[in-house]
Amino acid sequence: LGRIHTIEEFLENYHAVRQAGFENVNVDLMFALPGQSMAQWQETVRQIAALKPEHISAYSLIIEEGTPFWNRFGEGACACDYTGPALPDEDTENKIYRFTRKFLQEQGFERYEISNYAKPGYECRHNLGYWERREYLGLGLGASSLIAEHRFCNTDKMDVYIRLNKTVDPDGKKEESKKAVWEKAEEVSVL
């Protein structure tokens, strides 16, 4: 997948956050990877469950257009250009998902979203907030927000983001709207 960390580094960091006193830890997992077998996935899930995190997210790989994976596996990709392991077929992916759900339930995790499992009381408030349309403020490049039933996001282009945050409309409308958003954001952060 091109991740910049190894399983050994993950384990070292997991134990470090536990030793630092974190009592609520989430682990993200991804399945339906090229060459991944059911046995490999089962070993991964067992190893992670043995760590006893409070929350596990288990996502199926989705091939997004414009990514290196799309170029290898997406619609229109030339199979002759790729010689690596194949993606699991749909039946195997379905079996992996069903195994994950059953196994994590047996370990005391409750599935509360399609890909999210938590020990009772440890459901991710951030995730639940999307379903319940709770307000949130996203800060920074490409960040999304929902304030006063208005969903908006910042540009994902750095030069535009910098320019917009350094300028003020001559008629003051931008400053007015920014002020209203910040006032509402302060209310949300207090809640």
N, CA, C and O of each residue as an XYZ file, in Angstrom:
764
protein
N       0.808     -1.207      0.000
C       0.000      0.000      0.000
C       0.844      1.259      0.000
O       0.320      2.360     -0.175
N       2.115      1.111      0.190
C       2.961      2.291      0.226
C       2.968      2.979      1.578
O       3.361      4.142      1.678
N       2.537      2.280      2.620
C       2.564      2.860      3.963
C       4.014      3.071      4.381
O       4.912      2.343      3.960
N       4.221      4.080      5.216
C       5.590      4.403      5.604
C       5.985      3.770      6.934
O       7.060      4.057      7.462
N       5.120      2.907      7.480
C       5.468      2.250      8.742
C       5.339      0.737      8.591
O       4.647      0.238      7.704
N       6.019      0.030      9.476
C       5.969     -1.432      9.496
C       5.095     -1.877     10.665
O       4.730     -1.065     11.515
N       4.765     -3.156     10.707
C       4.000     -3.693     11.831
C       4.795     -3.544     13.124
O       4.218     -3.293     14.182
N       6.107     -3.698     13.045
C       6.941     -3.545     14.235
C       6.868     -2.110     14.771
O       6.785     -1.897     15.980
N       6.900     -1.147     13.875
C       6.793      0.258     14.302
C       5.405      0.546     14.875
O       5.271      1.276     15.857
N       4.377     -0.032     14.253
C       3.028      0.133     14.798
C       2.962     -0.404     16.222
O       2.470      0.280     17.120
N       3.452     -1.621     16.436
C       3.405     -2.230     17.765
C       4.195     -1.408     18.788
O       3.753     -1.232     19.923
N       5.342     -0.917     18.390
C       6.149     -0.077     19.283
C       5.356      1.177     19.680
O       5.339      1.560     20.850
N       4.712      1.801     18.718
C       3.932      3.005     19.005
C       2.673      2.701     19.812
O       2.287      3.475     20.688
N       2.037      1.575     19.514
C       0.849      1.184     20.282
C       1.208      1.025     21.761
O       0.524      1.554     22.638
N       2.279      0.298     22.021
C       2.701      0.086     23.413
C       3.148      1.402     24.054
O       2.951      1.601     25.253
N       3.736      2.286     23.282
C       4.174      3.581     23.822
C       2.978      4.421     24.264
O       3.029      5.056     25.318
N       1.900      4.435     23.475
C       0.737      5.234     23.897
C       0.057      4.607     25.106
O      -0.486      5.320     25.949
N       0.081      3.300     25.196
C      -0.477      2.651     26.397
C       0.368      2.998     27.627
O      -0.168      3.324     28.687
N       1.680      2.925     27.476
C       2.565      3.258     28.600
C       2.448      4.727     28.990
O       2.682      5.084     30.144
N       2.088      5.580     28.030
C       1.916      7.007     28.310
C       0.592      7.281     29.025
O       0.339      8.404     29.460
N      -0.254      6.246     29.146
C      -1.488      6.395     29.901
C      -2.759      6.535     29.081
O      -3.830      6.758     29.646
N      -2.667      6.409     27.770
C      -3.883      6.491     26.957
C      -4.778      5.296     27.256
O      -4.334      4.148     27.211
N      -6.038      5.576     27.561
C      -6.989      4.524     27.926
C      -8.043      4.278     26.847
O      -8.936      3.450     27.030
N      -7.945      4.982     25.740
C      -8.905      4.833     24.650
C      -8.132      4.895     23.345
O      -7.775      5.975     22.874
N      -7.875      3.727     22.764
C      -7.042      3.639     21.568
C      -7.818      2.954     20.453
O      -8.481      1.939     20.669
N      -7.724      3.527     19.258
C      -8.326      2.954     18.053
C      -7.221      2.397     17.164
O      -6.130      2.961     17.084
N      -7.513      1.293     16.504
C      -6.606      0.738     15.509
C      -7.372      0.626     14.194
O      -8.462      0.054     14.149
N      -6.799      1.174     13.129
C      -7.382      1.072     11.793
C      -6.742     -0.099     11.057
O      -5.521     -0.255     11.050
N      -7.585     -0.917     10.442
C      -7.125     -2.042      9.631
C      -7.737     -1.937      8.240
O      -8.794     -1.332      8.058
N      -7.063     -2.532      7.265
C      -7.586     -2.540      5.907
C      -7.471     -3.950      5.334
O      -6.439     -4.610      5.456
N      -8.573     -4.395      4.701
C      -8.569     -5.732      4.097
C      -8.900     -5.651      2.616
O      -9.158     -4.575      2.077
N      -8.888     -6.811      1.968
C      -9.063     -6.927      0.515
C      -7.883     -6.288     -0.207
O      -8.038     -5.606     -1.220
N      -6.700     -6.532      0.346
C      -5.470     -5.998     -0.235
C      -4.926     -6.962     -1.278
O      -5.216     -8.157     -1.218
N      -4.151     -6.474     -2.222
C      -3.573     -7.373     -3.224
C      -2.799     -8.512     -2.567
O      -1.916     -8.279     -1.742
N      -3.136     -9.735     -2.936
C      -2.444    -10.911     -2.430
C      -2.842    -11.348     -1.041
O      -2.311    -12.343     -0.546
N      -3.743    -10.656     -0.398
C      -4.125    -10.984      0.979
C      -5.032    -12.217      1.004
O      -6.009    -12.299      0.260
N      -4.695    -13.159      1.862
C      -5.515    -14.360      2.021
C      -6.384    -14.232      3.270
O      -6.150    -13.378      4.125
N      -7.373    -15.086      3.354
C      -8.224    -15.130      4.546
C      -7.379    -15.443      5.775
O      -7.575    -14.835      6.827
N      -6.447    -16.380      5.659
C      -5.603    -16.765      6.796
C      -4.753    -15.582      7.276
O      -4.599    -15.380      8.480
N      -4.209    -14.812      6.351
C      -3.412    -13.638      6.733
C      -4.277    -12.632      7.488
O      -3.866    -12.088      8.514
N      -5.484    -12.392      6.966
C      -6.374    -11.439      7.616
C      -6.768    -11.925      9.017
O      -6.773    -11.143      9.969
N      -7.093    -13.197      9.137
C      -7.477    -13.729     10.441
C      -6.355    -13.540     11.455
O      -6.611    -13.172     12.602
N      -5.125    -13.787     11.044
C      -3.976    -13.603     11.935
C      -3.845    -12.136     12.335
O      -3.571    -11.833     13.496
N      -4.037    -11.226     11.386
C      -3.957     -9.788     11.676
C      -5.006     -9.391     12.707
O      -4.689     -8.721     13.690
N      -6.249     -9.799     12.489
C      -7.332     -9.412     13.399
C      -7.113    -10.020     14.782
O      -7.351     -9.359     15.792
N      -6.670    -11.248     14.837
C      -6.390    -11.876     16.138
C      -5.275    -11.147     16.876
O      -5.364    -10.910     18.080
N      -4.221    -10.793     16.138
C      -3.088    -10.086     16.745
C      -3.539     -8.718     17.285
O      -3.143     -8.328     18.383
N      -4.335     -8.014     16.545
C      -4.794     -6.691     16.983
C      -5.760     -6.828     18.163
O      -5.651     -6.077     19.132
N      -6.692     -7.763     18.100
C      -7.632     -7.954     19.209
C      -6.897     -8.305     20.497
O      -7.321     -7.906     21.582
N      -5.804     -9.046     20.386
C      -5.024     -9.424     21.572
C      -4.397     -8.209     22.248
O      -4.073     -8.264     23.434
N      -4.224     -7.124     21.518
C      -3.682     -5.893     22.105
C      -4.709     -5.199     22.997
O      -4.357     -4.367     23.834
N      -5.976     -5.549     22.810
C      -7.092     -5.002     23.586
C      -7.322     -3.495     23.387
O      -7.455     -2.753     24.361
N      -7.369     -3.045     22.122
C      -7.755     -1.654     21.909
C      -9.242     -1.498     22.212
O      -9.980     -2.483     22.235
N      -9.672     -0.293     22.438
C     -11.088     -0.047     22.727
C     -11.916      0.048     21.453
O     -13.136     -0.116     21.491
N     -11.266      0.308     20.336
C     -11.975      0.545     19.086
C     -11.144      0.002     17.930
O      -9.924      0.161     17.907
N     -11.805     -0.637     16.977
C     -11.136     -1.119     15.767
C     -11.964     -0.698     14.562
O     -13.171     -0.934     14.511
N     -11.308     -0.076     13.600
C     -11.930      0.221     12.313
C     -11.342     -0.760     11.306
O     -10.122     -0.890     11.202
N     -12.205     -1.449     10.565
C     -11.751     -2.437      9.584
C     -12.369     -2.086      8.238
O     -13.545     -2.354      7.990
N     -11.569     -1.491      7.385
C     -12.040     -0.984      6.096
C     -11.624     -1.903      4.956
O     -10.528     -2.463      4.956
N     -12.512     -2.044      3.997
C     -12.189     -2.734      2.758
C     -11.492     -1.750      1.832
O     -11.911     -0.598      1.718
N     -10.436     -2.194      1.174
C      -9.724     -1.339      0.231
C     -10.682     -0.893     -0.875
O     -11.351     -1.711     -1.506
N     -10.730      0.399     -1.090
C     -11.520      0.966     -2.185
C     -10.532      1.591     -3.160
O      -9.681      2.391     -2.769
N     -10.651      1.227     -4.411
C      -9.752      1.741     -5.439
C     -10.299      3.086     -5.925
O     -11.321      3.135     -6.610
N      -9.616      4.174     -5.568
C     -10.046      5.527     -5.925
C      -9.385      5.978     -7.220
O      -8.185      5.789     -7.421
N     -10.183      6.574     -8.086
C      -9.667      7.103     -9.343
C      -8.579      8.137     -9.058
O      -8.681      8.935     -8.126
N      -7.535      8.100     -9.887
C      -6.445      9.060     -9.734
C      -5.344      8.604     -8.797
O      -4.380      9.338     -8.579
N      -5.465      7.401     -8.235
C      -4.438      6.880     -7.336
C      -3.599      5.832     -8.070
O      -4.022      5.321     -9.107
N      -2.417      5.508     -7.544
C      -1.622      4.443     -8.175
C      -2.393      3.118     -8.252
O      -2.234      2.362     -9.210
N      -3.225      2.839     -7.243
C      -4.009      1.598     -7.277
C      -5.011      1.614     -8.421
O      -5.244      0.585     -9.055
N      -5.602      2.766     -8.690
C      -6.535      2.883     -9.814
C      -5.807      2.547    -11.122
O      -6.342      1.856    -11.988
N      -4.596      3.045    -11.240
C      -3.823      2.784    -12.460
C      -3.529      1.298    -12.622
O      -3.412      0.811    -13.746
N      -3.406      0.563    -11.497
C      -3.127     -0.871    -11.566
C      -4.379     -1.724    -11.683
O      -4.400     -2.711    -12.417
N      -5.455     -1.327    -10.932
C      -6.609     -2.211    -10.798
C      -7.927     -1.616    -11.264
O      -8.891     -2.357    -11.459
N      -8.002     -0.303    -11.448
C      -9.274      0.350    -11.754
C      -9.773      0.072    -13.153
O      -9.112     -0.583    -13.959
N     -10.965      0.591    -13.419
C     -11.561      0.441    -14.742
C     -10.606      0.993    -15.789
O     -10.072      2.093    -15.646
N     -10.403      0.226    -16.823
C      -9.541      0.680    -17.908
C      -8.069      0.433    -17.673
O      -7.258      0.715    -18.555
N      -7.688     -0.091    -16.502
C      -6.277     -0.368    -16.236
C      -5.821     -1.511    -17.126
O      -6.574     -2.450    -17.382
N      -4.623     -1.427    -17.580
C      -4.076     -2.481    -18.436
C      -3.452     -3.558    -17.556
O      -2.403     -3.342    -16.949
N      -4.093     -4.700    -17.492
C      -3.614     -5.800    -16.649
C      -2.212     -6.250    -17.058
O      -1.465     -6.801    -16.250
N      -1.869     -6.010    -18.314
C      -0.553     -6.458    -18.773
C       0.586     -5.655    -18.153
O       1.738     -6.089    -18.184
N       0.271     -4.477    -17.584
C       1.304     -3.638    -16.989
C       1.581     -3.995    -15.532
O       2.566     -3.527    -14.962
N       0.736     -4.806    -14.930
C       0.886     -5.130    -13.512
C       1.157     -6.609    -13.344
O       0.422     -7.448    -13.865
N       2.213     -6.926    -12.616
C       2.575     -8.335    -12.441
C       2.530     -8.761    -10.984
O       2.942     -9.874    -10.657
N       2.032     -7.890    -10.090
C       1.981     -8.197     -8.667
C       0.791     -9.059     -8.315
O       0.079     -9.536     -9.198
N       0.572     -9.262     -7.017
C      -0.539    -10.098     -6.564
C      -1.892     -9.474     -6.893
O      -2.037     -8.252     -6.929
N      -2.868    -10.330     -7.128
C      -4.218     -9.872     -7.483
C      -5.000     -9.477     -6.242
O      -4.686     -9.886     -5.124
N      -6.022     -8.675     -6.473
C      -6.963     -8.351     -5.397
C      -7.797     -9.585     -5.092
O      -8.061    -10.379     -5.995
N      -8.218     -9.768     -3.846
C      -9.117    -10.886     -3.541
C     -10.424    -10.727     -4.326
O     -10.852     -9.609     -4.613
N     -11.041    -11.839     -4.663
C     -12.319    -11.744     -5.369
C     -13.415    -11.316     -4.395
O     -13.204    -11.295     -3.182
N     -14.576    -10.979     -4.932
C     -15.681    -10.458     -4.125
C     -16.127    -11.447     -3.049
O     -16.466    -11.049     -1.934
N     -16.125    -12.741     -3.389
C     -16.529    -13.760     -2.421
C     -15.574    -13.792     -1.221
O     -16.013    -13.864     -0.073
N     -14.280    -13.739     -1.495
C     -13.283    -13.731     -0.413
C     -13.421    -12.468      0.430
O     -13.353    -12.532      1.658
N     -13.615    -11.328     -0.216
C     -13.791    -10.071      0.520
C     -15.010    -10.149      1.441
O     -14.963     -9.685      2.580
N     -16.088    -10.732      0.948
C     -17.302    -10.894      1.750
C     -17.040    -11.814      2.943
O     -17.495    -11.530      4.051
N     -16.318    -12.900      2.730
C     -15.983    -13.824      3.828
C     -15.104    -13.141      4.871
O     -15.277    -13.358      6.071
N     -14.169    -12.321      4.418
C     -13.308    -11.581      5.346
C     -14.166    -10.665      6.209
O     -13.988    -10.610      7.426
N     -15.084     -9.953      5.590
C     -15.949     -9.030      6.332
C     -16.776     -9.789      7.370
O     -16.868     -9.372      8.524
N     -17.378    -10.908      6.952
C     -18.222    -11.678      7.886
C     -17.397    -12.262      9.029
O     -17.846    -12.265     10.175
N     -16.193    -12.757      8.727
C     -15.307    -13.262      9.782
C     -15.003    -12.149     10.787
O     -15.088    -12.350     11.999
N     -14.649    -10.978     10.265
C     -14.278     -9.847     11.124
C     -15.413     -9.501     12.076
O     -15.204     -9.339     13.278
N     -16.593     -9.391     11.536
C     -17.757     -9.028     12.349
C     -17.994    -10.059     13.457
O     -18.182     -9.701     14.619
N     -17.982    -11.337     13.085
C     -18.238    -12.417     14.054
C     -17.125    -12.491     15.095
O     -17.397    -12.560     16.294
N     -15.883    -12.476     14.643
C     -14.758    -12.614     15.566
C     -14.708    -11.453     16.554
O     -14.550    -11.668     17.756
N     -14.842    -10.228     16.058
C     -14.769     -9.078     16.966
C     -15.941     -9.066     17.939
O     -15.792     -8.651     19.089
N     -17.092     -9.516     17.488
C     -18.234     -9.613     18.409
C     -17.913    -10.606     19.523
O     -18.232    -10.357     20.685
N     -17.293    -11.712     19.180
C     -16.897    -12.705     20.184
C     -15.869    -12.136     21.162
O     -15.758    -12.617     22.290
N     -15.126    -11.127     20.745
C     -14.115    -10.491     21.593
C     -14.685     -9.327     22.398
O     -13.943     -8.628     23.089
N     -15.999     -9.113     22.314
C     -16.633     -8.065     23.101
C     -16.799     -6.735     22.393
O     -17.194     -5.749     23.015
N     -16.505     -6.692     21.105
C     -16.696     -5.472     20.325
C     -18.101     -5.461     19.739
O     -18.625     -6.496     19.329
N     -18.695     -4.287     19.706
C     -19.999     -4.123     19.059
C     -19.795     -3.352     17.765
O     -19.094     -2.340     17.740
N     -20.410     -3.834     16.690
C     -20.338     -3.093     15.431
C     -21.407     -2.009     15.489
O     -22.588     -2.299     15.681
N     -20.985     -0.758     15.324
C     -21.945      0.340     15.370
C     -21.998      1.108     14.052
O     -22.856      1.973     13.879
N     -21.116      0.813     13.147
C     -21.142      1.313     11.776
C     -20.600      0.196     10.908
O     -20.060     -0.782     11.424
N     -20.735      0.325      9.622
C     -20.359     -0.756      8.709
C     -18.918     -1.236      8.929
O     -18.647     -2.431      8.811
N     -17.998     -0.327      9.247
C     -16.592     -0.698      9.390
C     -16.024     -0.445     10.776
O     -14.814     -0.562     10.974
N     -16.868     -0.099     11.739
C     -16.369      0.297     13.053
C     -16.916     -0.585     14.166
O     -18.109     -0.882     14.235
N     -15.990     -0.992     15.035
C     -16.293     -1.884     16.150
C     -15.716     -1.265     17.419
O     -14.590     -0.767     17.419
N     -16.488     -1.300     18.491
C     -16.007     -0.698     19.734
C     -16.453     -1.505     20.933
O     -17.489     -2.170     20.904
N     -15.661     -1.438     21.986
C     -16.101     -1.953     23.276
C     -17.243     -1.040     23.731
O     -17.258      0.137     23.373
N     -18.184     -1.549     24.499
C     -19.311     -0.706     24.930
C     -18.841      0.604     25.571
O     -17.990      0.611     26.461
N     -19.416      1.702     25.094
C     -19.079      3.021     25.605
C     -17.897      3.677     24.920
O     -17.555      4.813     25.248
N     -17.267      3.000     23.986
C     -16.095      3.549     23.311
C     -16.335      3.842     21.828
O     -15.386      3.949     21.051
N     -17.602      3.970     21.441
C     -17.901      4.328     20.071
C     -17.277      5.694     19.775
O     -17.225      6.554     20.655
N     -16.819      5.891     18.582
C     -16.147      7.137     18.216
C     -17.166      8.269     18.080
O     -18.022      8.246     17.196
N     -17.061      9.245     18.956
C     -17.997     10.374     18.923
C     -17.903     11.121     17.603
O     -18.904     11.627     17.094
N     -16.702     11.188     17.054
C     -16.516     11.854     15.760
C     -17.333     11.151     14.673
O     -18.043     11.803     13.907
N     -17.232      9.833     14.608
C     -17.997      9.070     13.613
C     -19.496      9.231     13.828
O     -20.241      9.491     12.883
N     -19.936      9.075     15.071
C     -21.365      9.197     15.369
C     -21.889     10.590     15.046
O     -23.047     10.753     14.663
N     -21.034     11.585     15.201
C     -21.432     12.961     14.916
C     -21.890     13.160     13.491
O     -22.790     13.960     13.233
N     -21.283     12.441     12.557
C     -21.709     12.558     11.156
C     -23.139     12.048     10.986
O     -23.948     12.666     10.295
N     -23.437     10.931     11.613
C     -24.776     10.348     11.488
C     -25.827     11.204     12.188
O     -26.969     11.290     11.738
N     -25.435     11.828     13.280
C     -26.377     12.636     14.061
C     -26.365     14.102     13.643
O     -27.062     14.923     14.239
N     -25.574     14.436     12.619
C     -25.436     15.802     12.091
C     -25.054     16.794     13.180
O     -25.593     17.899     13.250
N     -24.116     16.384     14.028
C     -23.576     17.300     15.024
C     -22.661     18.291     14.321
O     -22.035     17.969     13.311
N     -22.595     19.473     14.855
C     -21.737     20.488     14.270
C     -20.272     20.176     14.550
O     -19.926     19.630     15.598
N     -19.416     20.537     13.587
C     -17.983     20.387     13.763
C     -17.280     21.427     12.917
O     -17.804     21.868     11.894
N     -16.109     21.811     13.339
C     -15.306     22.801     12.637
C     -14.023     22.143     12.175
O     -13.259     21.607     12.978
N     -13.795     22.190     10.878
C     -12.564     21.679     10.306
C     -11.619     22.832     10.060
O     -12.012     23.837      9.467
N     -10.386     22.709     10.501
C      -9.399     23.774     10.341
C      -8.293     23.311      9.417
O      -7.808     22.187      9.542
N      -7.892     24.159      8.499
C      -6.759     23.855      7.638
C      -7.145     23.539      6.217
O      -8.315     23.590      5.838
N      -6.149     23.217      5.451
C      -6.268     22.943      4.032
C      -7.210     21.773      3.773
O      -6.984     20.676      4.286
N      -8.259     21.988      2.987
C      -9.188     20.925      2.607
C     -10.138     20.475      3.704
O     -10.897     19.527      3.505
N     -10.114     21.131      4.856
C     -10.944     20.705      5.990
C     -12.419     21.015      5.754
O     -12.757     22.043      5.168
N     -13.293     20.122      6.212
C     -14.742     20.297      6.090
C     -15.329     20.697      7.432
O     -14.778     20.382      8.487
N     -16.464     21.403      7.375
C     -17.159     21.858      8.581
C     -18.660     21.721      8.380
O     -19.155     21.699      7.254
N     -19.367     21.631      9.491
C     -20.830     21.696      9.499
C     -21.199     22.615     10.653
O     -21.037     22.256     11.820
N     -21.697     23.802     10.322
C     -22.064     24.785     11.332
C     -23.398     25.401     10.931
O     -23.580     25.831      9.791
N     -24.328     25.438     11.883
C     -25.664     26.002     11.660
C     -26.319     25.374     10.425
O     -26.888     26.069      9.584
N     -26.223     24.037     10.339
C     -26.796     23.263      9.226
C     -26.202     23.635      7.877
O     -26.790     23.330      6.839
N     -25.062     24.282      7.874
C     -24.387     24.670      6.638
C     -23.078     23.895      6.533
O     -22.185     24.052      7.366
N     -22.974     23.056      5.500
C     -21.759     22.277      5.289
C     -20.875     23.032      4.293
O     -21.346     23.493      3.254
N     -19.599     23.148      4.623
C     -18.659     23.811      3.725
C     -17.277     23.227      3.950
O     -17.019     22.577      4.964
N     -16.389     23.466      2.991
C     -15.019     22.998      3.175
C     -14.046     24.018      2.604
O     -14.369     24.787      1.698
N     -12.860     23.997      3.159
C     -11.786     24.852      2.691
C     -11.217     24.271      1.402
O     -11.306     23.069      1.152
N     -10.644     25.127      0.608
C      -9.998     24.668     -0.620
C      -8.866     23.694     -0.292
O      -8.265     23.761      0.780
N      -8.589     22.799     -1.224
C      -7.469     21.871     -1.023
C      -6.235     22.317     -1.816
O      -5.257     21.576     -1.926
N      -6.292     23.531     -2.364
C      -5.158     24.081     -3.108
C      -4.425     25.085     -2.221
O      -4.979     26.118     -1.847
N      -3.177     24.768     -1.892
C      -2.410     25.557     -0.929
C      -2.327     27.032     -1.312
O      -2.544     27.897     -0.463
N      -2.016     27.337     -2.569
C      -1.855     28.744     -2.951
C      -3.169     29.516     -2.787
O      -3.159     30.672     -2.364
N      -4.287     28.886     -3.117
C      -5.592     29.525     -2.959
C      -5.905     29.700     -1.480
O      -6.384     30.756     -1.066
N      -5.639     28.678     -0.687
C      -5.894     28.731      0.756
C      -5.132     29.888      1.403
O      -5.697     30.643      2.194
N      -3.865     30.022      1.071
C      -3.049     31.100      1.643
C      -3.585     32.454      1.195
O      -3.725     33.371      2.004
N      -3.883     32.576     -0.091
C      -4.389     33.853     -0.607
C      -5.714     34.235      0.054
O      -5.893     35.385      0.453
N      -6.635     33.289      0.173
C      -7.942     33.588      0.769
C      -7.840     33.969      2.241
O      -8.636     34.769      2.733
N      -6.893     33.418      2.923
C      -6.755     33.718      4.342
C      -5.925     34.960      4.623
O      -5.766     35.352      5.779
N      -5.394     35.584      3.572
C      -4.648     36.829      3.737
C      -5.425     38.029      3.227
O      -5.006     39.167      3.438
N      -6.554     37.800      2.558
C      -7.293     38.902      1.959
C      -8.618     39.116      2.667
O      -9.137     38.233      3.349
N      -9.149     40.321      2.482
C     -10.449     40.683      3.031
C     -11.222     41.349      1.910
O     -10.677     42.201      1.208
N     -12.489     40.976      1.729
C     -13.315     41.643      0.722
C     -13.431     43.120      1.049
O     -13.568     43.483      2.217
N     -13.377     43.989      0.026
C     -13.488     45.424      0.283
C     -14.790     45.814      0.967
O     -14.806     46.764      1.749
N     -15.884     45.106      0.695
C     -17.157     45.461      1.320
C     -17.335     44.837      2.702
O     -18.368     45.048      3.339
N     -16.356     44.077      3.176
C     -16.390     43.532      4.529
C     -17.243     42.295      4.707
O     -17.355     41.785      5.822
N     -17.855     41.790      3.627
C     -18.740     40.624      3.767
C     -17.981     39.391      4.237
O     -18.478     38.622      5.060
N     -16.776     39.208      3.711
C     -16.007     38.031      4.119
C     -15.709     38.086      5.619
O     -15.837     37.080      6.317
N     -15.318     39.245      6.107
C     -15.030     39.368      7.525
C     -16.281     39.115      8.359
O     -16.213     38.473      9.407
N     -17.428     39.623      7.891
C     -18.674     39.385      8.618
C     -18.971     37.901      8.692
O     -19.274     37.376      9.764
N     -18.885     37.217      7.547
C     -19.222     35.793      7.546
C     -18.203     34.998      8.362
O     -18.575     34.062      9.070
N     -16.928     35.360      8.270
C     -15.915     34.676      9.072
C     -16.192     34.876     10.559
O     -16.066     33.947     11.356
N     -16.570     36.097     10.920
C     -16.856     36.383     12.319
C     -18.031     35.542     12.814
O     -17.982     34.980     13.908
N     -19.094     35.459     11.996
C     -20.259     34.667     12.390
C     -19.892     33.192     12.549
O     -20.333     32.532     13.490
N     -19.090     32.690     11.631
C     -18.668     31.285     11.706
C     -17.831     31.055     12.962
O     -18.030     30.061     13.660
N     -16.904     31.955     13.259
C     -16.056     31.783     14.444
C     -16.868     31.869     15.722
O     -16.619     31.125     16.670
N     -17.851     32.785     15.754
C     -18.706     32.865     16.942
C     -19.453     31.557     17.140
O     -19.539     31.047     18.257
N     -19.996     31.011     16.046
C     -20.712     29.746     16.129
C     -19.742     28.624     16.510
O     -20.094     27.735     17.285
N     -18.521     28.666     15.965
C     -17.531     27.646     16.282
C     -17.177     27.682     17.756
O     -16.971     26.633     18.366
N     -17.102     28.877     18.345
C     -16.819     28.975     19.774
C     -17.929     28.319     20.586
O     -17.666     27.656     21.590
N     -19.190     28.509     20.139
C     -20.309     27.861     20.816
C     -20.184     26.349     20.740
O     -20.388     25.650     21.732
N     -19.840     25.840     19.537
C     -19.717     24.404     19.329
C     -18.598     23.846     20.201
O     -18.754     22.786     20.806
N     -17.465     24.554     20.272
C     -16.347     24.023     21.046
C     -16.631     23.999     22.540
O     -16.062     23.187     23.270
N     -17.505     24.880     22.995
C     -17.887     24.899     24.416
C     -18.777     23.717     24.736
O     -18.719     23.171     25.838
N     -19.612     23.311     23.763
C     -20.522     22.183     23.981
C     -19.702     20.956     24.130
O     -20.247     19.869     24.324
